[in-house]
């Protein structure tokens, strides 16, 4: 995964790359995720939401590709099939 400070710091290079490459948003997501899974030998166990695969999920209120700072305010977290944070349910 991308270092969380770099990804959420609006002045970081990663933030600039995300903002400048909006047209490549899907390619960036796949490249960042896929290359990490291949490096650790898990490409057959992760990379999609499917039965029998590992998946940790986060959600924010908006599009983080348009506004990367939203990643500083994660409202939903699921880790190991267990919801550990759900601020959407509070509203």
N, C-alpha and C positions, 0 to 999 in steps of 0.2 A: 504494500500500500504506500501511497504517497505520504511523506512525513506530514502529520496533521498541522504543524505550525506553518509549513510552507504552503499547504493547500488552503488554509483559512486566513492567512495574513494577506490582506488586500494589496500590499505593496510588494509581495514576493514575486519571484520570477514565475513560479507555477501559476499564481493568480493571473499574471499578465498573459501567459500562454493560453490559459482557458478562455480569457476574454477575447484574445486576438484570433483564436482559431475556432470560433463558434461553428463555422461550417464543417469542422472536422470533429465535432463533439463525440459522435459515436465511435469514430476511429480511435480517439484518445482513450475513451473508457475501455475499449477492448484491448488496446495496446498495453495500458497500465495494468489491467487485471490479468490478461493472458500471459504476459511475459513473467509476472511473478509466480503464477501457478506452474508454469513450465520449469522455472528455476528450482522450485522446491519439489518437483515431481508429482504434483497434485492435479494436473490438468484433467485427469479422468474422474476426479472427486469434487471439483468445484467449477464455477464459471457459469452456472445456470441455476435457476430455481426449479428443482426437480426432486422427486422422492429419492431418498438414498444419497443425496449429495449434501455437502456442507454449505451452509449459506448463513451469513450474518447480514442483517438488513438494517439500514438507517433510513429515515425519512425526514424531510424538512418541509416547511410551508412555502413552497415556491420552487422555482427552477434554479438550481445551483450553477448551471451553466451560464445563465444570464446574470446571476448575482452570487458569486462564489462565497461571499461573506455569510450566506445562509448556513453554511456548514459549521459556523460557530454557534448555531442555535438548533442543534439536532433535537427533534421533538418525538421521535420514535426510534427505539432500538430493539432488535430481536437478535439474540445470541443463542446459538445452539437450540433452536426451536422454542425458546422461552422469551416472552416479551419482558424486557427489563426496564423499559421506560415507554410510557405512552401518554404524552401530553395532549394528543388529539382527543383522547377519551374524556379528558377533563372539561373540554369545551362543549 
